[in-house]
Amino acid sequence: MPDPAKPLRVLVSEGSSTSAREAITILGLSGHHVEICDPSPWCLARFSRFVRKFHRCPGLRNDPAGYLAFIEQRLADGRFDVLLPTHEQGFLFARAKQRMEGRAGLALPSFASYRTAHSKAGFSRLLDRLILPQPPTQIVTSAQQLREAVRFPAVVKTSVGTASRGIWFIRNADDLESALHDLGAGDAFADEILVQDLVAGTTEKAQSAFCRGQMVGFHAYRQVAAGVGGGEAIKQSVRRPVVRAHLEKVGQALDWHGALSVDYIMPDDGGAPLLIDCNPRLVEPMNAYRAGVDLVGLLLLISLAETPTALPESREGVLTHLAMQALLGCAARGGTRRDIARECLRLFANSGPYAGSTEELTPVEADWISAVPLAVTAALLLASPKSAVQLARGGFGAHLLDLKSIRMIEEEGFG
């Protein structure tokens, strides 16, 4: 496993996402000094004994220039070894790469490559160019074009969006009208919209680390049980050599440097995996860590300009779960207080679907402070099960990008 010679000082770019929270656990277990920046003083990662210091910063979405200046000042003051972007902050850092050079180790590709992977339309075009499989896809820029492109059932996606934002499942005319209303209200047609055939199958996810275009780590997992908003409550590691080959081809084409993840569908008809989305970042790396692939450790080495030896395949069949997602998912599916209480008991006892599984997000045994957000979530859901969706939306905050902030970062002269 990757093991830098000494503990490193690592600045994590945000603390609100589940991905950041899991990366912090891995960093802490490895003995590194971890500090985080986030606009929310109550962000998820703040409830961790592994976080040595919290820096409240401007929001990336509302003030990308202010956020960038804040990060630069922290790097100047803190003598950090590595800046670890765990979410969409990588888009900003790739744009301002010249300004970031020499301040701390940072593993990112060129801005052009990052923008291609970050845009759903750009990624779809790349798949076409590489002749890699994806569902039948059309790219539109108006409501009329969308009407003409849709074939029921379909999926409509904004080109920019993360954590299941900007996705509509269209099964009939009413669904289409609802999606058109939402898209028009959000001015989404100022950018490109994807229309894809809805393929019956199971969505899985794959994660990787690249060093100057060469893959040095890979892991894949499937969803065993759903949480809320499309997230996973229980995961199981799998081996997908075909997906690995596809992702390797993508990374080589983009000369990728850093973390790269994809979503794909395993069709019910037994057909080949279909790539459906790309995330130019880490996505919840704990299942990989438990399965023997430390993607966070790899990223530290790559950030320090080292060339790590490629890791072997991860172990198949490793089960992990996210207790908060499980409780939110139970409530969002109409669960009663009794259902939520029963789920709490099964999680506490590691019984039922959680037998043989380990906790990813709030590892109380190793990090007791993580019990706080878990206990608060359980208490709120027991008081009002209908609050599940509202609670889940708390993660879609100022640490993320929107179309306006992306346009600001892309402007000539920024960075």
Backbone hydrogen bonds in HBPLUS format (Angstrom, degrees):
<---DONOR---> <-ACCEPTOR-->    atom                        ^
c    i                          cat <-CA-CA->   ^        H-A-AA   ^      H-
h    n   atom  resd res      DA  || num        DHA   H-A  angle D-A-AA Bond
n    s   type  num  typ     dist DA aas  dist angle  dist       angle   num
A0033-HIS N   A0008-LEU O   2.85 MM  25  5.98 149.8  1.94 152.7 162.0     1
A0081-ASP N   A0009-ARG O   2.83 MM  72  5.22 145.3  1.95 134.6 145.9     2
A0082-VAL N   A0009-ARG O   3.22 MM  73  6.58 160.1  2.26 156.4 158.8     3
A0010-VAL N   A0033-HIS O   2.78 MM  23  6.03 174.3  1.78 175.5 175.1     4
A0035-GLU N   A0010-VAL O   3.01 MM  25  6.37 156.2  2.07 164.9 169.4     5
A0011-LEU N   A0082-VAL O   2.95 MM  71  6.35 165.3  1.97 163.2 166.7     6
A0084-LEU N   A0011-LEU O   2.85 MM  73  6.07 166.8  1.87 154.3 158.8     7
A0012-VAL N   A0035-GLU O   2.85 MM  23  6.20 169.5  1.86 162.9 163.7     8
A0037-CYS N   A0012-VAL O   3.18 MM  25  6.52 141.4  2.33 160.8 171.2     9
A0013-SER N   A0084-LEU O   3.09 MM  71  6.04 163.4  2.12 147.8 146.0    10
A0045-ALA N   A0015-GLY O   2.81 MM  30  4.73 169.9  1.82 157.2 156.1    11
A0021-ARG N   A0017-SER O   3.14 MM   4  6.43 162.2  2.18 145.7 150.6    12
A0022-GLU N   A0018-THR O   3.02 MM   4  6.22 156.9  2.07 147.3 152.4    13
A0023-ALA N   A0019-SER O   2.97 MM   4  6.16 157.6  2.02 147.3 154.0    14
A0024-ILE N   A0020-ALA O   2.92 MM   4  6.10 155.0  1.98 152.3 158.5    15
A0025-THR N   A0021-ARG O   3.25 MM   4  6.53 150.4  2.35 139.7 146.6    16
A0026-ILE N   A0022-GLU O   3.16 MM   4  6.50 160.8  2.20 149.6 153.7    17
A0027-LEU N   A0023-ALA O   2.88 MM   4  6.14 160.8  1.92 152.2 157.9    18
A0028-GLY N   A0024-ILE O   2.82 MM   4  5.96 161.2  1.86 149.6 154.9    19
A0029-LEU N   A0025-THR O   2.87 MM   4  6.07 162.7  1.90 153.0 157.4    20
A0030-SER N   A0026-ILE O   3.10 MM   4  6.22 135.2  2.31 137.1 148.5    21
A0030-SER N   A0027-LEU O   3.17 MM   3  5.13 129.5  2.44  92.8 106.3    22
A0032-HIS N   A0027-LEU O   3.10 MM   5  5.53 163.5  2.13 154.7 149.6    23
A0031-GLY N   A0028-GLY O   2.99 MM   3  5.10 160.8  2.02 106.4 112.2    24
A0052-ARG N   A0034-VAL O   2.73 MM  18  5.71 158.0  1.78 164.6 170.8    25
A0036-ILE N   A0053-LYS O   3.09 MM  17  6.62 155.7  2.15 160.2 167.0    26
A0055-HIS N   A0036-ILE O   2.82 MM  19  6.07 151.2  1.90 155.2 164.6    27
A0038-ASP N   A0055-HIS O   3.06 MM  17  6.53 152.3  2.14 158.6 164.3    28
A0057-CYS N   A0038-ASP O   3.16 MM  19  5.45 153.6  2.23 105.7 113.7    29
A0043-CYS N   A0040-SER O   3.37 MM   3  5.32 149.5  2.47 113.7 109.6    30
A0046-ARG N   A0043-CYS O   3.10 MM   3  5.66 152.1  2.18 113.7 122.1    31
A0047-PHE N   A0044-LEU O   3.25 MM   3  6.04 161.5  2.28 119.3 123.5    32
A0051-VAL N   A0048-SER O   3.35 MM   3  5.72 164.3  2.38 108.1 112.4    33
A0063-ASP N   A0059-GLY O   2.88 MM   4  5.65 153.0  1.95 151.4 158.8    34
A0060-LEU N   A0398-ALA O   2.94 MM 338  5.99 108.7  2.46 140.2 156.5    35
A0061-ARG N   A0398-ALA O   3.06 MM 337  5.21 172.6  2.06 145.2 147.5    36
A0067-TYR N   A0063-ASP O   2.88 MM   4  6.12 157.4  1.93 157.0 164.2    37
A0068-LEU N   A0064-PRO O   2.93 MM   4  6.08 161.1  1.96 146.9 151.6    38
A0069-ALA N   A0065-ALA O   2.98 MM   4  6.22 164.0  2.01 149.3 153.4    39
A0070-PHE N   A0066-GLY O   2.99 MM   4  6.14 151.1  2.07 142.3 150.3    40
A0071-ILE N   A0067-TYR O   2.97 MM   4  6.29 159.1  2.01 153.1 158.0    41
A0072-GLU N   A0068-LEU O   2.94 MM   4  6.21 163.5  1.96 154.2 158.9    42
A0073-GLN N   A0069-ALA O   3.01 MM   4  6.22 151.7  2.09 143.2 150.5    43
A0074-ARG N   A0070-PHE O   2.98 MM   4  6.31 154.7  2.05 148.8 155.8    44
A0075-LEU N   A0071-ILE O   2.94 MM   4  6.22 159.1  1.98 154.7 160.2    45
A0076-ALA N   A0072-GLU O   2.98 MM   4  6.20 148.6  2.08 141.7 150.5    46
A0077-ASP N   A0073-GLN O   2.89 MM   4  6.10 150.0  1.98 147.1 155.2    47
A0078-GLY N   A0074-ARG O   2.74 MM   4  5.60 156.8  1.79 152.3 158.4    48
A0105-GLY N   A0081-ASP O   2.75 MM  24  5.87 163.6  1.78 138.4 139.2    49
A0083-LEU N   A0105-GLY O   2.87 MM  22  6.03 166.1  1.88 170.0 166.7    50
A0090-GLY N   A0087-HIS O   3.31 MM   3  6.50 179.3  2.31 132.1 131.9    51
A0091-PHE N   A0088-GLU O   3.03 MM   3  5.62 148.0  2.14 114.7 121.7    52
A0092-LEU N   A0089-GLN O   3.07 MM   3  5.31 117.3  2.48 102.8 116.6    53
A0093-PHE N   A0089-GLN O   2.95 MM   4  6.29 167.0  1.96 157.4 161.3    54
A0094-ALA N   A0090-GLY O   2.82 MM   4  5.84 156.4  1.88 146.4 152.3    55
A0095-ARG N   A0091-PHE O   3.19 MM   4  6.35 149.0  2.29 136.8 144.9    56
A0096-ALA N   A0092-LEU O   2.99 MM   4  6.28 149.1  2.09 149.1 157.9    57
A0099-ARG N   A0096-ALA O   3.00 MM   3  5.44 122.7  2.34 109.2 123.3    58
A0100-MET N   A0096-ALA O   3.15 MM   4  6.44 139.4  2.32 146.7 158.6    59
A0100-MET N   A0097-LYS O   3.08 MM   3  5.04 126.8  2.38  93.6 107.9    60
A0101-GLU N   A0097-LYS O   3.09 MM   4  6.23 133.1  2.32 148.3 159.0    61
A0103-ARG N   A0100-MET O   3.14 MM   3  5.72 164.0  2.16 136.2 139.0    62
A0114-TYR N   A0110-SER O   2.97 MM   4  6.24 162.3  2.00 151.3 156.8    63
A0115-ARG N   A0111-PHE O   2.82 MM   4  5.95 164.5  1.84 153.8 157.7    64
A0116-THR N   A0112-ALA O   3.11 MM   4  6.30 151.2  2.20 140.7 148.0    65
A0117-ALA N   A0113-SER O   3.11 MM   4  6.40 161.8  2.15 152.3 156.0    66
A0118-HIS N   A0114-TYR O   2.85 MM   4  5.99 147.8  1.95 150.5 160.6    67
A0119-SER N   A0115-ARG O   3.13 MM   4  6.09 143.8  2.26 142.8 149.1    68
A0123-PHE N   A0119-SER O   2.85 MM   4  6.06 158.5  1.89 152.1 157.6    69
A0120-LYS N   A0159-SER O   2.87 MM  39  4.60 175.7  1.88 135.7 137.0    70
A0124-SER N   A0120-LYS O   3.00 MM   4  6.13 156.0  2.06 141.3 147.8    71
A0125-ARG N   A0121-ALA O   3.02 MM   4  6.27 158.5  2.06 149.6 154.9    72
A0126-LEU N   A0122-GLY O   3.02 MM   4  6.23 149.8  2.11 141.7 150.3    73
A0127-LEU N   A0123-PHE O   2.95 MM   4  6.26 155.3  2.01 150.8 156.9    74
A0128-ASP N   A0124-SER O   3.06 MM   4  6.38 154.6  2.12 146.1 152.8    75
A0129-ARG N   A0125-ARG O   2.95 MM   4  6.24 156.9  2.01 146.6 152.9    76
A0130-LEU N   A0126-LEU O   2.91 MM   4  6.16 150.7  2.00 150.6 158.5    77
A0131-ILE N   A0127-LEU O   2.93 MM   4  5.83 108.7  2.46 135.6 151.7    78
A0132-LEU N   A0127-LEU O   2.93 MM   5  5.00 170.0  1.94 145.7 149.0    79
A0131-ILE N   A0128-ASP O   3.18 MM   3  4.97 152.5  2.26  97.0 105.2    80
A0275-LEU N   A0133-PRO O   2.95 MM 142  6.18 159.7  2.00 144.3 140.8    81
A0197-ASP N   A0136-PRO O   3.04 MM  61  5.63 153.1  2.12 153.3 161.6    82
A0138-GLN N   A0195-VAL O   2.86 MM  57  5.19 151.4  1.94 145.8 155.4    83
A0195-VAL N   A0138-GLN O   2.83 MM  57  5.19 157.1  1.88 159.6 163.3    84
A0140-VAL N   A0193-ILE O   2.81 MM  53  5.21 165.0  1.83 156.1 159.9    85
A0193-ILE N   A0140-VAL O   2.83 MM  53  5.21 158.9  1.87 158.3 161.7    86
A0146-LEU N   A0142-SER O   3.02 MM   4  6.27 151.7  2.10 145.0 153.3    87
A0147-ARG N   A0143-ALA O   2.96 MM   4  6.26 158.5  2.01 150.2 155.3    88
A0148-GLU N   A0144-GLN O   3.08 MM   4  6.35 157.3  2.14 149.0 154.8    89
A0149-ALA N   A0145-GLN O   2.97 MM   4  6.10 137.2  2.15 141.1 152.8    90
A0149-ALA N   A0146-LEU O   3.11 MM   3  5.04 125.9  2.41  93.5 107.8    91
A0150-VAL N   A0146-LEU O   3.06 MM   4  6.13 149.6  2.15 157.2 161.6    92
A0198-LEU N   A0153-PRO O   3.15 MM  45  5.46 170.4  2.16 123.9 121.0    93
A0154-ALA N   A0170-ILE O   2.79 MM  16  5.02 156.4  1.84 143.1 151.3    94
A0170-ILE N   A0154-ALA O   2.77 MM  16  5.02 164.5  1.79 148.8 152.0    95
A0155-VAL N   A0196-GLN O   2.75 MM  41  5.17 157.2  1.80 153.6 159.7    96
A0196-GLN N   A0155-VAL O   2.87 MM  41  5.17 170.2  1.88 156.3 159.7    97
A0156-VAL N   A0168-TRP O   2.87 MM  12  5.13 167.4  1.89 153.9 158.3    98
A0168-TRP N   A0156-VAL O   2.88 MM  12  5.13 155.3  1.94 151.6 157.7    99
A0157-LYS N   A0194-LEU O   2.92 MM  37  5.06 160.0  1.96 142.8 148.2   100
A0194-LEU N   A0157-LYS O   2.79 MM  37  5.06 166.4  1.81 158.9 160.6   101
A0158-THR N   A0166-GLY O   2.99 MM   8  5.24 155.6  2.05 144.9 151.1   102
A0159-SER N   A0192-GLU O   3.18 MM  33  5.65 138.1  2.36 167.9 156.1   103
A0165-ARG N   A0162-THR O   3.05 MM   3  5.41 155.9  2.11 110.5 118.1   104
A0176-LEU N   A0172-ASN O   3.14 MM   4  6.48 153.6  2.21 148.2 156.0   105
A0177-GLU N   A0173-ALA O   2.99 MM   4  6.28 159.4  2.03 150.7 155.1   106
A0178-SER N   A0174-ASP O   3.00 MM   4  6.22 157.8  2.05 149.7 155.9   107
A0179-ALA N   A0175-ASP O   2.95 MM   4  6.18 158.3  2.00 148.3 154.1   108
A0180-LEU N   A0176-LEU O   2.90 MM   4  6.13 161.1  1.94 152.4 157.8   109
A0181-HIS N   A0177-GLU O   2.99 MM   4  6.17 152.1  2.07 143.4 150.7   110
A0182-ASP N   A0178-SER O   3.04 MM   4  6.34 163.3  2.07 149.6 153.4   111
A0183-LEU N   A0179-ALA O   2.85 MM   4  6.04 164.5  1.87 156.0 160.5   112
A0184-GLY N   A0180-LEU O   2.93 MM   4  5.98 159.1  1.97 144.6 150.4   113
A0185-ALA N   A0181-HIS O   2.93 MM   4  6.08 159.2  1.98 150.1 156.0   114
A0186-GLY N   A0182-ASP O   3.04 MM   4  6.16 144.4  2.17 142.7 151.7   115
A0188-ALA N   A0183-LEU O   2.92 MM   5  5.07 160.0  1.96 157.8 156.8   116
A0187-ASP N   A0184-GLY O   3.22 MM   3  5.09 164.1  2.25 102.1 106.1   117
A0190-ALA N   A0187-ASP O   3.20 MM   3  5.92 159.8  2.25 117.1 120.2   118
A0191-ASP N   A0188-ALA O   3.03 MM   3  5.88 165.1  2.05 122.3 126.1   119
A0268-ASP N   A0200-ALA O   2.89 MM  68  5.80 166.6  1.91 133.9 134.2   120
A0202-THR N   A0266-MET O   3.06 MM  64  5.15 157.0  2.11 134.8 134.2   121
A0266-MET N   A0202-THR O   2.77 MM  64  5.15 164.7  1.80 147.9 152.3   122
A0204-GLU N   A0264-TYR O   2.82 MM  60  5.49 164.0  1.84 161.9 167.5   123
A0264-TYR N   A0204-GLU O   2.98 MM  60  5.49 160.1  2.02 150.3 151.9   124
A0205-LYS N   A0221-TYR O   3.09 MM  16  5.66 168.5  2.10 164.0 167.7   125
A0221-TYR N   A0205-LYS O   2.93 MM  16  5.66 155.8  1.99 160.3 167.8   126
A0206-ALA N   A0262-VAL O   2.90 MM  56  5.38 164.3  1.92 159.4 163.1   127
A0262-VAL N   A0206-ALA O   2.90 MM  56  5.38 156.6  1.95 148.0 155.0   128
A0207-GLN N   A0219-HIS O   2.71 MM  12  5.24 161.4  1.74 157.9 163.9   129
A0219-HIS N   A0207-GLN O   2.91 MM  12  5.24 143.8  2.04 151.3 152.7   130
A0208-SER N   A0260-LEU O   2.86 MM  52  5.31 125.3  2.16 140.9 157.4   131
A0260-LEU N   A0208-SER O   3.06 MM  52  5.31 159.9  2.10 137.4 139.1   132
A0209-ALA N   A0217-GLY O   3.01 MM   8  5.08 145.1  2.14 133.2 134.9   133
A0216-VAL N   A0209-ALA O   2.84 MM   7  5.73 175.9  1.84 159.5 160.5   134
A0210-PHE N   A0258-GLY O   2.78 MM  48  5.16 162.0  1.81 147.6 153.4   135
A0258-GLY N   A0210-PHE O   2.87 MM  48  5.16 159.2  1.91 131.8 138.2   136
A0211-CYS N   A0214-GLN O   2.82 MM   3  5.20 161.1  1.85 144.9 148.5   137
A0214-GLN N   A0211-CYS O   3.15 MM   3  5.20 160.6  2.19 107.0 113.0   138
A0213-GLY N   A0256-TRP O   2.70 MM  43  4.65 157.9  1.74 159.4 151.5   139
A0311-LEU N   A0216-VAL O   2.87 MM  95  6.06 162.0  1.90 151.6 148.7   140
A0238-VAL N   A0220-ALA O   2.94 MM  18  5.55 166.2  1.96 131.2 133.4   141
A0222-ARG N   A0236-GLN O   2.89 MM  14  5.44 160.8  1.93 150.0 152.3   142
A0236-GLN N   A0222-ARG O   3.03 MM  14  5.44 149.3  2.12 148.8 156.2   143
A0224-VAL N   A0234-ILE O   2.80 MM  10  5.15 169.6  1.81 142.3 143.4   144
A0225-ALA N   A0234-ILE O   3.37 MM   9  4.95 158.6  2.42 125.1 124.7   145
A0233-ALA N   A0225-ALA O   2.82 MM   8  5.35 165.3  1.84 145.5 146.5   146
A0234-ILE N   A0225-ALA O   3.17 MM   9  4.95 158.0  2.22 133.2 131.3   147
A0227-GLY N   A0231-GLY O   2.81 MM   4  5.13 170.0  1.82 139.9 137.1   148
A0231-GLY N   A0228-VAL O   3.31 MM   3  5.67 167.6  2.32 112.5 115.5   149
A0322-LEU N   A0233-ALA O   2.89 MM  89  5.16 151.9  1.97 142.6 147.9   150
A0235-LYS N   A0320-THR O   2.83 MM  85  5.41 166.8  1.85 159.8 163.0   151
A0320-THR N   A0235-LYS O   3.13 MM  85  5.41 154.1  2.20 136.8 143.0   152
A0237-SER N   A0318-VAL O   2.97 MM  81  5.15 153.6  2.04 132.8 140.2   153
A0317-GLY N   A0237-SER O   2.87 MM  80  5.04 169.0  1.88 131.1 130.9   154
A0244-ARG N   A0240-ARG O   2.94 MM   4  6.25 159.7  1.99 156.1 162.9   155
A0245-ALA N   A0241-PRO O   3.00 MM   4  6.22 156.3  2.05 145.0 150.2   156
A0246-HIS N   A0242-VAL O   3.03 MM   4  6.36 154.9  2.09 146.2 153.2   157
A0247-LEU N   A0243-VAL O   2.84 MM   4  6.08 169.0  1.86 159.6 161.8   158
A0248-GLU N   A0244-ARG O   2.86 MM   4  6.00 152.6  1.93 147.6 155.8   159
A0249-LYS N   A0245-ALA O   3.06 MM   4  6.25 150.6  2.15 141.8 148.9   160
A0250-VAL N   A0246-HIS O   3.02 MM   4  6.40 151.9  2.10 147.7 155.5   161
A0251-GLY N   A0247-LEU O   2.93 MM   4  6.18 167.2  1.94 153.5 156.1   162
A0252-GLN N   A0248-GLU O   2.97 MM   4  6.14 154.2  2.04 146.2 153.0   163
A0253-ALA N   A0249-LYS O   3.02 MM   4  6.16 158.2  2.07 144.7 150.5   164
A0254-LEU N   A0250-VAL O   3.07 MM   4  6.33 147.9  2.18 148.8 157.2   165
A0256-TRP N   A0251-GLY O   2.87 MM   5  4.94 170.9  1.88 149.8 152.7   166
A0255-ASP N   A0252-GLN O   3.14 MM   3  4.89 154.1  2.21  97.2 105.1   167
A0261-SER N   A0279-ASN O   2.85 MM  18  5.00 158.1  1.90 151.0 156.9   168
A0279-ASN N   A0261-SER O   2.78 MM  18  5.00 170.5  1.79 143.3 144.4   169
A0263-ASP N   A0277-ASP O   3.01 MM  14  5.05 157.8  2.06 125.6 130.5   170
A0276-ILE N   A0263-ASP O   2.97 MM  13  5.69 176.0  1.97 141.2 142.5   171
A0265-ILE N   A0274-LEU O   2.78 MM   9  5.11 154.5  1.85 142.4 149.4   172
A0274-LEU N   A0265-ILE O   2.97 MM   9  5.11 157.3  2.03 141.7 148.8   173
A0270-GLY N   A0267-PRO O   3.12 MM   3  5.58 160.2  2.16 115.5 117.7   174
A0281-ARG N   A0279-ASN O   2.79 MM   2  5.48 140.2  1.94 101.7  92.0   175
A0289-TYR N   A0285-PRO O   3.07 MM   4  6.32 154.1  2.14 145.6 153.4   176
A0290-ARG N   A0286-MET O   2.86 MM   4  6.11 162.8  1.89 157.8 160.6   177
A0291-ALA N   A0287-ASN O   3.00 MM   4  6.14 134.5  2.21 136.5 149.1   178
A0291-ALA N   A0288-ALA O   3.07 MM   3  4.94 125.4  2.38  91.4 106.4   179
A0293-VAL N   A0288-ALA O   2.81 MM   5  5.12 167.0  1.83 146.8 142.3   180
A0292-GLY N   A0289-TYR O   3.14 MM   3  5.23 163.0  2.17 106.4 109.6   181
A0315-ARG N   A0291-ALA O   2.83 MM  24  4.90 170.4  1.84 142.9 145.1   182
A0298-LEU N   A0294-ASP O   3.10 MM   4  6.43 154.6  2.17 145.4 152.7   183
A0299-LEU N   A0295-LEU O   2.98 MM   4  6.22 155.8  2.04 143.9 150.0   184
A0300-LEU N   A0296-VAL O   3.05 MM   4  6.40 147.2  2.16 148.0 156.6   185
A0301-LEU N   A0297-GLY O   3.23 MM   4  6.57 161.7  2.27 149.0 152.5   186
A0302-ILE N   A0298-LEU O   2.91 MM   4  6.20 164.4  1.94 157.0 161.8   187
A0303-SER N   A0299-LEU O   2.81 MM   4  5.86 153.5  1.88 142.7 150.3   188
A0304-LEU N   A0300-LEU O   3.07 MM   4  6.32 136.5  2.27 140.5 151.6   189
A0304-LEU N   A0301-LEU O   3.11 MM   3  5.12 128.7  2.39  94.2 107.7   190
A0306-GLU N   A0301-LEU O   3.03 MM   5  5.37 157.7  2.08 158.9 153.0   191
A0305-ALA N   A0302-ILE O   3.03 MM   3  5.16 151.9  2.11 113.1 113.8   192
A0358-THR N   A0319-LEU O   3.31 MM  39  6.70 150.4  2.40 127.3 130.4   193
A0321-HIS N   A0358-THR O   2.88 MM  37  6.12 149.3  1.98 147.4 150.7   194
A0360-GLU N   A0321-HIS O   2.75 MM  39  5.75 156.0  1.81 169.4 168.7   195
A0326-ALA N   A0322-LEU O   2.95 MM   4  6.24 155.9  2.01 154.7 162.5   196
A0327-LEU N   A0323-ALA O   3.00 MM   4  6.26 160.3  2.04 154.8 158.3   197
A0328-LEU N   A0324-MET O   2.95 MM   4  6.12 166.2  1.97 151.3 155.6   198
A0329-GLY N   A0325-GLN O   2.79 MM   4  5.83 158.3  1.83 148.0 154.6   199
A0330-CYS N   A0326-ALA O   2.97 MM   4  6.11 155.0  2.04 142.6 149.2   200
A0331-ALA N   A0327-LEU O   3.07 MM   4  6.32 163.1  2.10 150.1 153.8   201
A0332-ALA N   A0328-LEU O   2.82 MM   4  5.98 160.2  1.86 150.5 156.8   202
A0333-ARG N   A0329-GLY O   3.09 MM   4  6.16 140.0  2.25 143.7 151.9   203
A0335-GLY N   A0330-CYS O   2.98 MM   5  5.32 138.4  2.16 147.2 149.0   204
A0334-GLY N   A0331-ALA O   3.01 MM   3  5.36 150.5  2.10 116.9 118.2   205
A0340-ILE N   A0336-THR O   2.95 MM   4  6.29 159.4  1.99 154.2 159.4   206
A0341-ALA N   A0337-ARG O   2.86 MM   4  6.07 159.8  1.90 150.3 156.1   207
A0342-ARG N   A0338-ARG O   2.92 MM   4  6.11 156.3  1.97 146.9 153.3   208
A0343-GLU N   A0339-ASP O   2.94 MM   4  6.21 150.2  2.03 143.1 151.6   209
A0344-CYS N   A0340-ILE O   2.91 MM   4  6.22 152.4  1.99 148.1 155.5   210
A0345-LEU N   A0341-ALA O   3.07 MM   4  6.39 156.2  2.13 147.4 152.9   211
A0346-ARG N   A0342-ARG O   3.01 MM   4  6.31 157.1  2.06 148.2 154.3   212
A0347-LEU N   A0343-GLU O   2.94 MM   4  6.15 155.8  2.00 149.4 155.9   213
A0348-PHE N   A0344-CYS O   2.92 MM   4  6.12 161.9  1.95 150.3 155.5   214
A0349-ALA N   A0345-LEU O   2.94 MM   4  6.08 152.5  2.01 146.6 153.8   215
A0350-ASN N   A0346-ARG O   2.93 MM   4  5.70 109.3  2.44 133.5 148.5   216
A0351-SER N   A0346-ARG O   3.01 MM   5  5.00 162.9  2.04 141.7 147.0   217
A0350-ASN N   A0347-LEU O   3.26 MM   3  5.04 153.7  2.34  96.4 104.2   218
A0354-TYR N   A0351-SER O   3.11 MM   3  5.21 154.5  2.18 128.9 124.5   219
A0355-ALA N   A0352-GLY O   3.24 MM   3  5.68 169.4  2.25 118.5 119.9   220
A0357-SER N   A0354-TYR O   3.09 MM   3  5.23 158.4  2.14 129.9 127.5   221
A0364-VAL N   A0362-THR O   2.82 MM   2  5.66 122.3  2.16 116.9 100.2   222
A0366-ALA N   A0363-PRO O   3.05 MM   3  5.70 130.0  2.31 116.6 128.0   223
A0367-ASP N   A0363-PRO O   2.81 MM   4  5.72 142.3  1.95 152.1 162.6   224
A0370-SER N   A0367-ASP O   2.99 MM   3  5.84 154.4  2.06 125.3 132.0   225
A0371-ALA N   A0368-TRP O   3.01 MM   3  5.73 166.0  2.03 119.5 123.9   226
A0372-VAL N   A0369-ILE O   3.03 MM   3  5.83 165.5  2.05 122.6 126.4   227
A0375-ALA N   A0371-ALA O   2.80 MM   4  5.85 161.1  1.83 150.8 156.0   228
A0376-VAL N   A0372-VAL O   2.94 MM   4  6.13 163.8  1.96 157.8 162.5   229
A0377-THR N   A0373-PRO O   2.96 MM   4  6.01 159.7  2.00 140.7 146.4   230
A0378-ALA N   A0374-LEU O   3.00 MM   4  6.25 164.2  2.03 150.2 154.2   231
A0379-ALA N   A0375-ALA O   2.91 MM   4  6.10 161.4  1.94 149.6 154.9   232
A0380-LEU N   A0376-VAL O   2.92 MM   4  6.11 163.9  1.95 154.2 158.2   233
A0381-LEU N   A0377-THR O   3.01 MM   4  6.16 159.4  2.05 150.7 156.3   234
A0382-LEU N   A0378-ALA O   2.91 MM   4  6.08 153.4  1.98 147.7 155.3   235
A0383-ALA N   A0379-ALA O   2.98 MM   4  6.18 144.7  2.11 141.9 151.5   236
A0384-SER N   A0380-LEU O   2.83 MM   4  6.03 150.5  1.92 143.5 152.2   237
A0387-SER N   A0384-SER O   2.96 MM   3  5.67 167.7  1.97 125.3 128.9   238
A0388-ALA N   A0385-PRO O   3.38 MM   3  6.09 158.5  2.43 123.1 123.2   239
A0391-LEU N   A0387-SER O   2.91 MM   4  6.10 159.7  1.95 159.2 165.4   240
A0392-ALA N   A0388-ALA O   2.94 MM   4  6.19 157.4  1.99 151.5 157.8   241
A0393-ARG N   A0389-VAL O   3.06 MM   4  6.30 145.2  2.18 144.3 153.2   242
A0394-GLY N   A0391-LEU O   3.07 MM   3  5.39 154.3  2.13 106.4 114.5   243
A0395-GLY N   A0392-ALA O   3.32 MM   3  6.23 174.3  2.32 121.9 123.2   244
A0396-PHE N   A0393-ARG O   2.96 MM   3  5.41 165.3  1.98 117.1 122.0   245
A0400-LEU N   A0397-GLY O   3.18 MM   3  6.05 164.0  2.21 125.7 127.5   246
A0406-ILE N   A0402-ASP O   2.97 MM   4  6.19 155.2  2.04 155.7 163.6   247
A0407-ARG N   A0403-LEU O   3.01 MM   4  6.22 157.7  2.06 146.6 152.0   248
A0408-MET N   A0404-LYS O   3.07 MM   4  6.39 151.4  2.16 145.8 153.8   249
A0409-ILE N   A0405-SER O   3.03 MM   4  6.28 158.8  2.08 147.0 151.7   250
A0410-GLU N   A0406-ILE O   2.96 MM   4  6.17 147.9  2.06 148.0 157.2   251
A0411-GLU N   A0408-MET O   3.29 MM   3  5.37 150.5  2.38  99.3 107.7   252
A0414-PHE N   A0411-GLU O   3.16 MM   3  5.79 165.6  2.18 133.1 135.7   253
